Amino acid sequence: LPINYAVLGFVAFWCKWVEAANRHNPWQEPCSRSSFPSASSSEVSNLLFSFKTPLPGKDEPSRMVLIRVLADDALFLGLKGAQGVKFGFLNKCPYTVWAGTLSGAGSSPLAQTGFELASGASANLIAPAAWSGRFWGRTNCAADASGLFKCGTADCGSGRLDCNGAGAAPPATLLELTLGTNGGQDFYDVSLVDGYNLPASLAPQGGQGSCAAASCPTDVNRVCPRELQAVGSDGTTVVACKSACEAFGDPKYCCTGDYGNPTACKPTGYSQVFKNSCPLAYSYAYDDATSTFTCTGADYLVTFCP
């Protein structure tokens, strides 16, 4: 049954009003969590509305609404779909990171599509319960004399702090999510398919299921092969590590053309550099077995330099 959260909000108000107005009601504390038994997480949330007509002459509301929310460990009206999914962002790098966000096709943009995180700083965003998209961290960012905002790595090309629907230019460490699929299950990963620019992790907070952290905590730039290195403005400092696909454009590295399937596209020596450094991250397009994670009903913490 689709849930109309405006209706639920009204019912919550009504329920509390009834509780205050009529303490002799047969449903004591109708809004307490104990009044609403939970069920297993496999059961679909179900709203059961019961109506009671008062006896004539009784000083009672004309009707009462009892809502039973069948959802494992869910608070009454504390439904995740109503509140959305909270994403915390924490920068543990010894330098400033400028976070970027991009919503997938059919998903609403988040309230912020780019923001600055000084070293040690944190921020929060809320995403809809059924949302897909990606996050990344930009480095070495500044505005030029004309006010054009640019970043040394993972620039989104908007010319502003906000990315406004633009993605990260590779090489970039990407944190990818698809929320609320398969009965509420989330899928998430850290991807180095487009290369690497900084360590990052994506960790569920709470939730049910395996809910392991997806992470690339290693400085891959230190072991990046020379032919994959992206250097900074000084011409020597390695600021990012390209994917072999970006560096060479060969279909066997890009998993395109005749290599556009998991049977034909296999790990290479270059993808193994990323995999050895970050075993839990995607190292090439079909690196699913050890790199995709699932959780249900969680919030998430994005950490740069975990």
ZALUMRO-152283 format. One record per residue (C-alpha): residue number from 1; residue in one letter; x, y, z. Coordinates in Angstrom, 2 decimals, decimal comma. Example, Ala and Ser with C-alpha at 12.3 -4.5 7.8 and 13.67 -1.06 7.14 Angstrom:
// residues 2
KOLNU   resi   resn        xx        yy        zz
KOLNU      1      A     12,30     -4,50      7,80
KOLNU      2      S     13,67     -1,06      7,14
***
This chain:
// residues 306
KOLNU   resi   resn        xx        yy        zz
KOLNU      1      L      0,00      0,00      0,00
KOLNU      2      P      1,60      3,31     -0,99
KOLNU      3      I      2,20      5,56      1,99
KOLNU      4      N      0,98      9,13      1,87
KOLNU      5      Y      3,29     10,84      4,33
KOLNU      6      A      1,17     13,99      4,51
KOLNU      7      V     -1,67     11,76      5,74
KOLNU      8      L      0,65     10,06      8,21
KOLNU      9      G      1,77     13,42      9,55
KOLNU     10      F     -1,86     14,43     10,08
KOLNU     11      V     -2,63     11,12     11,75
KOLNU     12      A      0,34     11,52     14,08
KOLNU     13      F     -0,97     14,94     15,10
KOLNU     14      W     -4,47     13,52     15,53
KOLNU     15      C     -3,18     10,64     17,57
KOLNU     16      K     -1,35     12,93     19,96
KOLNU     17      W     -4,40     15,20     20,24
KOLNU     18      V     -6,58     12,25     21,14
KOLNU     19      E     -4,06     11,15     23,73
KOLNU     20      A     -4,10     14,57     25,38
KOLNU     21      A     -7,84     15,19     25,06
KOLNU     22      N     -9,12     11,85     26,28
KOLNU     23      R     -7,04     10,05     28,86
KOLNU     24      H     -9,84      7,52     29,50
KOLNU     25      N     -9,67      6,25     25,99
KOLNU     26      P     -9,65      2,44     25,62
KOLNU     27      W     -6,34      2,79     23,70
KOLNU     28      Q     -3,93      4,00     26,31
KOLNU     29      E     -1,01      6,00     24,90
KOLNU     30      P     -2,05      5,25     21,33
KOLNU     31      C      1,08      6,89     19,94
KOLNU     32      S      3,63      4,87     21,88
KOLNU     33      R      5,90      2,44     20,10
KOLNU     34      S      4,77     -0,43     22,36
KOLNU     35      S      1,25     -0,10     20,99
KOLNU     36      F      2,45     -1,14     17,55
KOLNU     37      P      3,99     -4,61     17,27
KOLNU     38      S      6,80     -5,11     14,79
KOLNU     39      A      7,21     -7,85     12,23
KOLNU     40      S     10,14     -9,36     10,41
KOLNU     41      S     12,00     -7,21      7,90
KOLNU     42      S     10,70     -9,40      5,09
KOLNU     43      E      7,18     -8,11      5,65
KOLNU     44      V      6,01     -5,12      3,71
KOLNU     45      S      5,03     -2,10      5,80
KOLNU     46      N      1,27     -2,19      6,18
KOLNU     47      L     -1,07      0,46      7,50
KOLNU     48      L     -4,22     -0,81      9,19
KOLNU     49      F     -6,75      1,85      9,95
KOLNU     50      S     -9,36      1,07     12,62
KOLNU     51      F    -12,20      3,41     13,39
KOLNU     52      K    -14,21      3,54     16,62
KOLNU     53      T    -17,52      5,38     16,98
KOLNU     54      P    -18,09      6,67     20,54
KOLNU     55      L    -21,14      5,88     22,62
KOLNU     56      P    -23,80      8,60     22,62
KOLNU     57      G    -23,24     11,27     25,23
KOLNU     58      K    -19,61     10,44     25,74
KOLNU     59      D    -17,12     13,30     25,55
KOLNU     60      E    -14,89     11,58     23,05
KOLNU     61      P    -13,61     12,44     19,58
KOLNU     62      S    -15,92     11,17     16,88
KOLNU     63      R    -13,32      8,78     15,60
KOLNU     64      M     -9,92      7,50     16,45
KOLNU     65      V     -7,31      6,17     14,16
KOLNU     66      L     -5,07      3,36     15,16
KOLNU     67      I     -2,12      2,85     12,89
KOLNU     68      R     -0,08     -0,28     13,05
KOLNU     69      V      3,20      0,06     11,25
KOLNU     70      L      4,59     -3,36     10,52
KOLNU     71      A      8,28     -2,79      9,91
KOLNU     72      D     11,09     -4,44     11,81
KOLNU     73      D     12,50     -2,10     14,48
KOLNU     74      A     10,83      0,94     12,90
KOLNU     75      L      9,58      3,67     15,20
KOLNU     76      F      5,97      4,66     14,83
KOLNU     77      L      5,85      7,18     12,01
KOLNU     78      G      9,65      7,25     12,08
KOLNU     79      L      9,60      5,68      8,66
KOLNU     80      K     12,76      5,99      6,62
KOLNU     81      G     10,83      6,88      3,52
KOLNU     82      A      9,40      9,92      5,26
KOLNU     83      Q     12,71     11,15      6,60
KOLNU     84      G     15,03     10,17      3,77
KOLNU     85      V     18,55      8,81      4,11
KOLNU     86      K     21,11     10,87      5,98
KOLNU     87      F     24,61     11,15      4,55
KOLNU     88      G     27,37     12,41      6,78
KOLNU     89      F     30,58     13,70      5,21
KOLNU     90      L     33,82     13,81      7,18
KOLNU     91      N     37,17     15,06      5,91
KOLNU     92      K     40,05     13,39      7,74
KOLNU     93      C     42,59     14,43      5,11
KOLNU     94      P     45,29     16,92      6,17
KOLNU     95      Y     44,06     19,20      3,38
KOLNU     96      T     40,79     20,72      2,21
KOLNU     97      V     38,47     18,59      0,08
KOLNU     98      W     35,63     19,97     -2,03
KOLNU     99      A     32,89     17,33     -2,16
KOLNU    100      G     30,79     16,81     -5,28
KOLNU    101      T     27,42     15,10     -5,64
KOLNU    102      L     25,63     13,84     -8,74
KOLNU    103      S     22,16     12,29     -8,83
KOLNU    104      G     21,45      9,45    -11,23
KOLNU    105      A     18,85      9,54    -13,98
KOLNU    106      G     15,39      9,89    -12,46
KOLNU    107      S     16,70     10,91     -9,03
KOLNU    108      S     16,24     14,38     -7,61
KOLNU    109      P     19,33     16,57     -7,12
KOLNU    110      L     20,41     16,88     -3,51
KOLNU    111      A     20,25     20,19     -1,67
KOLNU    112      Q     23,94     20,74     -2,34
KOLNU    113      T     25,87     19,51     -5,36
KOLNU    114      G     29,22     20,79     -4,14
KOLNU    115      F     30,63     22,05     -0,84
KOLNU    116      E     33,92     22,71      0,89
KOLNU    117      L     35,24     20,57      3,74
KOLNU    118      A     38,28     21,91      5,53
KOLNU    119      S     40,51     19,36      7,21
KOLNU    120      G     38,53     17,89     10,11
KOLNU    121      A     35,24     19,41      8,97
KOLNU    122      S     31,95     17,58      8,51
KOLNU    123      A     28,61     18,14      6,79
KOLNU    124      N     25,26     16,39      6,32
KOLNU    125      L     22,92     15,87      3,39
KOLNU    126      I     19,54     14,14      3,12
KOLNU    127      A     18,67     11,99      0,10
KOLNU    128      P     15,27     10,51     -0,79
KOLNU    129      A     14,77      6,90      0,33
KOLNU    130      A     14,80      5,74     -3,30
KOLNU    131      W     17,78      7,62     -4,72
KOLNU    132      S     20,79      6,81     -6,85
KOLNU    133      G     23,91      8,83     -7,40
KOLNU    134      R     27,56      9,30     -6,57
KOLNU    135      F     29,87     11,36     -4,41
KOLNU    136      W     33,52     12,29     -4,84
KOLNU    137      G     36,16     14,60     -3,43
KOLNU    138      R     37,88     17,35     -5,40
KOLNU    139      T     41,34     18,60     -4,47
KOLNU    140      N     43,50     21,66     -5,13
KOLNU    141      C     40,53     23,89     -5,91
KOLNU    142      A     40,52     27,65     -6,28
KOLNU    143      A     38,84     30,47     -8,17
KOLNU    144      D     40,94     32,34    -10,72
KOLNU    145      A     41,05     36,11    -11,21
KOLNU    146      S     37,82     36,01    -13,20
KOLNU    147      G     36,03     34,02    -10,49
KOLNU    148      L     36,10     30,72    -12,40
KOLNU    149      F     36,29     27,85     -9,93
KOLNU    150      K     38,57     24,96    -10,91
KOLNU    151      C     39,99     21,91     -9,18
KOLNU    152      G     43,26     20,09     -9,72
KOLNU    153      T     41,58     16,68     -9,49
KOLNU    154      A     38,01     15,42    -10,03
KOLNU    155      D     36,86     18,81    -11,33
KOLNU    156      C     33,21     18,85    -12,41
KOLNU    157      G     33,69     21,63    -14,95
KOLNU    158      S     30,85     23,82    -13,70
KOLNU    159      G     33,16     26,73    -12,96
KOLNU    160      R     31,53     26,97     -9,54
KOLNU    161      L     31,63     25,31     -6,15
KOLNU    162      D     28,33     23,61     -7,00
KOLNU    163      C     28,59     20,94     -9,68
KOLNU    164      N     25,00     21,51    -10,86
KOLNU    165      G     24,46     18,13    -12,52
KOLNU    166      A     28,00     17,64    -13,82
KOLNU    167      G     30,12     14,63    -12,89
KOLNU    168      A     33,75     14,30    -11,90
KOLNU    169      A     36,44     14,46    -14,56
KOLNU    170      P     38,65     11,37    -14,26
KOLNU    171      P     40,75     10,29    -12,57
KOLNU    172      A     38,46     10,32     -9,54
KOLNU    173      T     37,62      8,06     -6,64
KOLNU    174      L     33,84      7,58     -6,80
KOLNU    175      L     31,38      6,52     -4,11
KOLNU    176      E     28,27      5,12     -5,77
KOLNU    177      L     24,87      4,22     -4,34
KOLNU    178      T     21,47      2,94     -5,36
KOLNU    179      L     19,03      3,21     -2,47
KOLNU    180      G     15,74      1,51     -1,73
KOLNU    181      T     15,74     -1,32     -4,28
KOLNU    182      N     14,61     -4,94     -3,80
KOLNU    183      G     12,34     -4,30     -0,84
KOLNU    184      G     14,37     -1,43      0,54
KOLNU    185      Q     17,86     -2,83      0,03
KOLNU    186      D     20,68     -0,41     -0,78
KOLNU    187      F     23,61     -1,19     -3,08
KOLNU    188      Y     26,83      0,80     -2,74
KOLNU    189      D     30,50      0,70     -3,69
KOLNU    190      V     33,75      2,60     -4,01
KOLNU    191      S     34,84      2,67     -7,64
KOLNU    192      L     38,30      3,19     -9,12
KOLNU    193      V     37,06      2,35    -12,62
KOLNU    194      D     37,55      6,03    -13,52
KOLNU    195      G     40,88      6,15    -11,70
KOLNU    196      Y     41,85      7,39     -8,25
KOLNU    197      N     42,51     10,76     -6,68
KOLNU    198      L     42,16     10,36     -2,91
KOLNU    199      P     41,35      7,76     -0,24
KOLNU    200      A     37,67      7,45      0,63
KOLNU    201      S     35,15      5,16      2,30
KOLNU    202      L     31,39      4,71      2,44
KOLNU    203      A     30,15      3,14      5,67
KOLNU    204      P     26,55      2,31      6,69
KOLNU    205      Q     25,39      3,70     10,02
KOLNU    206      G     22,93      1,22     11,48
KOLNU    207      G     20,80     -0,82      9,10
KOLNU    208      Q     20,24     -4,54      8,63
KOLNU    209      G     22,13     -7,11      6,59
KOLNU    210      S     25,85     -7,43      5,96
KOLNU    211      C     26,29     -3,62      5,88
KOLNU    212      A     30,08     -3,72      5,49
KOLNU    213      A     32,01     -0,56      4,69
KOLNU    214      A     33,13     -0,02      1,10
KOLNU    215      S     36,56      1,52      1,30
KOLNU    216      C     39,75      2,55     -0,43
KOLNU    217      P     41,90      3,81      2,45
KOLNU    218      T     45,26      3,53      0,65
KOLNU    219      D     47,20      6,28     -1,12
KOLNU    220      V     47,27      4,67     -4,56
KOLNU    221      N     49,21      7,64     -5,93
KOLNU    222      R     52,30      6,27     -4,18
KOLNU    223      V     52,23      3,06     -6,22
KOLNU    224      C     50,75      4,41     -9,46
KOLNU    225      P     52,64      3,25    -12,58
KOLNU    226      R     54,39      6,12    -14,33
KOLNU    227      E     52,25      5,76    -17,45
KOLNU    228      L     49,09      6,22    -15,37
KOLNU    229      Q     50,28      9,15    -13,27
KOLNU    230      A     48,50     12,51    -13,35
KOLNU    231      V     50,83     15,23    -12,08
KOLNU    232      G     50,07     18,61    -10,57
KOLNU    233      S     50,91     22,08    -11,77
KOLNU    234      D     54,50     21,69    -10,58
KOLNU    235      G     54,97     18,93    -13,15
KOLNU    236      T     56,28     16,40    -10,64
KOLNU    237      T     53,80     15,74     -7,80
KOLNU    238      V     51,48     12,80     -8,51
KOLNU    239      V     47,99     14,07     -7,68
KOLNU    240      A     45,93     11,23     -9,18
KOLNU    241      C     46,23      7,85    -10,88
KOLNU    242      K     44,50      7,31    -14,22
KOLNU    243      S     42,70      4,15    -15,20
KOLNU    244      A     44,27      2,20    -18,05
KOLNU    245      C     41,12      2,95    -20,04
KOLNU    246      E     41,66      6,69    -19,73
KOLNU    247      A     45,39      6,43    -20,34
KOLNU    248      F     45,27      4,20    -23,43
KOLNU    249      G     41,66      4,06    -24,66
KOLNU    250      D     42,01      0,36    -25,46
KOLNU    251      P     38,69     -1,59    -25,43
KOLNU    252      K     40,29     -4,39    -23,44
KOLNU    253      Y     40,91     -1,91    -20,61
KOLNU    254      C     37,62     -0,05    -21,07
KOLNU    255      C     35,43     -3,19    -21,33
KOLNU    256      T     33,85     -1,86    -24,51
KOLNU    257      G     33,23     -3,25    -28,01
KOLNU    258      D     34,11     -6,94    -28,18
KOLNU    259      Y     35,17     -6,68    -24,53
KOLNU    260      G     31,83     -5,35    -23,34
KOLNU    261      N     30,90     -8,38    -21,24
KOLNU    262      P     32,33    -10,06    -18,14
KOLNU    263      T     33,45    -13,11    -20,08
KOLNU    264      A     35,69    -11,13    -22,41
KOLNU    265      C     36,79     -8,32    -20,09
KOLNU    266      K     39,15     -9,60    -17,44
KOLNU    267      P     41,45     -8,02    -14,84
KOLNU    268      T     44,72     -6,67    -16,20
KOLNU    269      G     48,05     -5,83    -14,68
KOLNU    270      Y     46,94     -2,22    -14,42
KOLNU    271      S     43,62     -2,97    -12,73
KOLNU    272      Q     45,49     -5,24    -10,34
KOLNU    273      V     47,49     -2,24     -9,10
KOLNU    274      F     44,23     -0,72     -7,88
KOLNU    275      K     42,92     -4,03     -6,54
KOLNU    276      N     46,06     -4,79     -4,57
KOLNU    277      S     45,91     -1,36     -2,97
KOLNU    278      C     42,14     -1,34     -2,34
KOLNU    279      P     40,72     -4,89     -2,32
KOLNU    280      L     37,19     -3,69     -1,51
KOLNU    281      A     36,95     -1,19     -4,37
KOLNU    282      Y     36,03     -1,71     -8,02
KOLNU    283      S     39,23     -1,96    -10,06
KOLNU    284      Y     37,56     -2,50    -13,45
KOLNU    285      A     34,02     -2,56    -14,83
KOLNU    286      Y     33,14     -6,18    -13,96
KOLNU    287      D     34,82     -6,37    -10,58
KOLNU    288      D     31,48     -7,06     -8,87
KOLNU    289      A     32,17    -10,09     -6,71
KOLNU    290      T     34,31     -8,38     -4,07
KOLNU    291      S     33,26     -4,78     -4,58
KOLNU    292      T     29,45     -4,45     -4,32
KOLNU    293      F     27,92     -4,12     -0,86
KOLNU    294      T     24,35     -4,18      0,44
KOLNU    295      C     22,46     -2,90      3,47
KOLNU    296      T     18,85     -2,14      4,37
KOLNU    297      G     17,57      0,83      6,33
KOLNU    298      A     20,89      2,56      6,98
KOLNU    299      D     22,23      6,07      6,94
KOLNU    300      Y     25,76      6,50      5,57
KOLNU    301      L     29,06      8,16      6,44
KOLNU    302      V     31,36      9,31      3,65
KOLNU    303      T     34,92      9,74      4,87
KOLNU    304      F     37,75     11,26      2,90
KOLNU    305      C     41,11      9,82      4,02
KOLNU    306      P     39,56      7,22      6,35
***
